[in-house]
């Protein structure tokens, strides 16, 4: 199975923003993008240096069913064989979830369309904050 990682320019902007989550307490950073997830594949967004205890809100809107995983970078390579995600969900149209980062590390937000037979359009917004 192919693993798709969003293009370097988009990924670089995500990394720049998400890396800045290690900022002063009470600050928050947000980013939003739209992407297409090809049928039979997944796309992953690398979130660097998420600090332990940070709040992470993920809002996803899609035109059909998608799996959504938040997985530590160390587990990402094992995802196809059943890596242990911090978040595992399936959505038909919308997902709005807030969670605390359990361990300071790099993470991937995975949009999974491996079971799909049609490409999916996905709008993703991520807000990270430290309290």
N, C-alpha and C positions, 0 to 999 in steps of 0.2 A: 504494500500500500504506500501510496505517496504521502509524504508529509509536506504541507505547504506552509511556509512562513511568509507573512506579509512582507512585501518589497522593502528593500533596504532604506529607502527614503522615509517611508512611513514608520518602519521599525525604529529608525534613528530618532524620529520625533517622539515616539512612544517612550523610548529609553531615556531620552533627555528629560521628559516630564516625570515619568515614574521614578527615575533615579532621584529626583528632587523630593521624594517623600520623606527622606531623612532630614527634614527641616525642623524649624522650631515648633514646639508643641502648639496645638490649636490651629495651625495652618493646614490648608487643604489644597489639593491640586486636582484638576479634572481634565479629561480629554475625551473626545468622541470621534468616531470614524464609521464609515460604511464600507463593507467588504463583501465579496462574493465567495462562498464556500462551495467548491465544485462537488458534484455528486461522487460518492465513493471515497472522499478524502476529508482531511481536516486542515484547519489553519491554526497556527499558534502565535500568540503575542507574548513576547518576553517582557516580564516586569522585573526590573533589576532592583536589588537592594531594598526589598520591602522590610521595614523594621518590625520587630516583634511587637505585637499589641496594636499595630496600626489598624484603623478601620478602613475597609475596602468595600465600596458600593459598586456593584456591577448591574447595569441596566442594559438589557438586550431586547431588541425587537427584530423579528425575522418573518419571512413570508412562508414558513413551514417548519417542520420538525428539525431541531438541532440538539445534539448533546452539548453540554457545557461542562468543562472541567477546569478547576484551578489546581495545578499540580506543581510541587517543588521541582526545580530544574534537575536535581539529582534523580528524581523519579521519572522525568519526562521520557528518557530513552527507553524506559520499560513500559510506557503507556500501552503500546500495542499488545503487550503480553499481560497487562493488568496491573500497571503501576498504581500506587495508592494516592488518589487525589485528595486534596483538602475539601473540595467541593465537587459533587457529581450531580448533575441535574439534566433533565430533558425538558425542552419547551416546545410548544406548538406555535406560539406567536410572541409571547412576552415573558421576560424574567426580570425581576427586580429583587436583588438580594444584597444584604449587608452582612459582612463577617469580619472577624478579627483575625489578623495574621498570627498564627500560632507560634511560628519560629521565624526569626529574621533570616531571610534567604532570597535568592532569585526564584521567581515562579513563572509558569506559563499559564496563560488563559487560553484554553483550547476550545475552538468551535468545531464540533465533530459532526460531519455529514457522511461518515462511512457507511451508514445503513441507508442513506438516501439514494433515490434514483433520479433526482432533479437537483440542479444547482440551487443554492439558497442565498438570498440577499440578507445581510445581517447589519444592523446598526447597533454599535456597541458604545456605551459611555461608561467610563471608570472614574470614580472619585476616590482618592485616597487621603486620609487625614490622620494626624497623630493627636491624641488627647492627653 
